Amino acid sequence: MEICTVGGYDEVGKNMTAIKVGEHVFLFDCGFYLPGVIELQEQGEINYTKQGLRRVGGIPDDRVLDKIGWRKKVKAIFLSHAHLDHVAGLPFLADRYPNATIYGTPFTMKVLESLINDSTVMVRNKRRVVQSNSTHKIPGVPNNIKVEFIHTTHSTIDSTFIVLHTPEGGFFYALDYKFDDTPTFGSPPNYKRLKELGNENIQLAVINTLYSAKKESNLSERDADNMLREAFDNARSKDKALFITTFSSHIERLNNIVKYASKTRREVIFLGRSLAKYVDCAMKVGKCPFQNKIRVIKYRRQVNSTLRKVEADRGRYVIVCTGHQGEEGSILDRISKGETPFRFRNGDNLIYSSSVIPTEVNIESRRMLDERFERMGVILQKNVHVHGHGSQESKKKLIRMVKPKVIIPSHGDKKQEKDLICVAEEMGYKLGKTSYLSTNGNVIKV
Ligand SMILES: [Zn+2]
């Protein structure tokens, strides 16, 4: 089989991988490169187009598939999970693969649908919603090629490993995952099936490299749950405002937040379009256990009128919102600049159930945001969070179970990818023979 590492092999984001078996090509993920997309926003472009996104490098540069003659052979597009750096590019590129069926789990496909509805583009491709832990034939492809979706834990629900079974061996796609044996919503990863794959001739694995250098074992969502309980305990003053911010696609975390927020006897309000969107998707696929415990406020005008009420009666609500990266125009950013009817006062509480995504822009915006809040006397609790990517131990565990013949690191820059190469080396893989460092647009035959 041949692999074309289309995107996400020189950066964190715009993930896309193509696999060619005989005359059939299969695509895995098609995501945004968020710094590029933010650049577009700053240029005032709200209605994204393929051209605009290409200009800023916001989507995978899949024109390489034209150059190598693969584009017209694409039979299916498989989505691993709902994060934007894995799915958000697809609405803009799907028309280049009119005969490809798009596959994904229920939540992932709902998020895709909502991204399509938000955009001005049409997607005509056939779509198939598949359950985790299921195997499927692919239309227009011989029966001895099949795709399998295997449940894993990560920082959004319905995340999967994808396996393409072919006569030339299996291709294993491991973006993104964290082995969490004690998740607080949903089941642990399907270890049983992963172990079986160890005897099923997995020829090639593309593995997420993030945190490969991190030696400590990764924390479970159970730990995040304990951290949250403590944070809510620390913020008990009855007449002070209480805000908490997290990743809007992290349904499991939101569920835990609502659990503790409800115990405060305050009304729990989710503010903003992004939270509204993911909560709506989770509800539609029956995976939003907290839906009756919250009120969701979506549009700017209603957000402002809600914030006016919070200003008047600050002890009455818990506000869940976005903006933890200090993103310009987010609710927290606007509050910090005095652009909403609500103003933080001395002793009000803000919990960050998040970490700063380590890019220069984010680090700086978040620093400035915190500074403004600290000047107002807001009590900030930071890093009430465990991240969603497995540490070194998780990578080793995966490799030991699945036993791929060849490994290619993905989802990182060269330095990060080398970290996984080192891990593989410790386990007997040899760079250039059984492990490869690739770059965007490169083709490797294995
Ligand atoms: Zn992810």
Residues whose N, C-alpha, C, O or C-beta is under 5 A from the ligand:
A	BS01	ZN	H83 D176
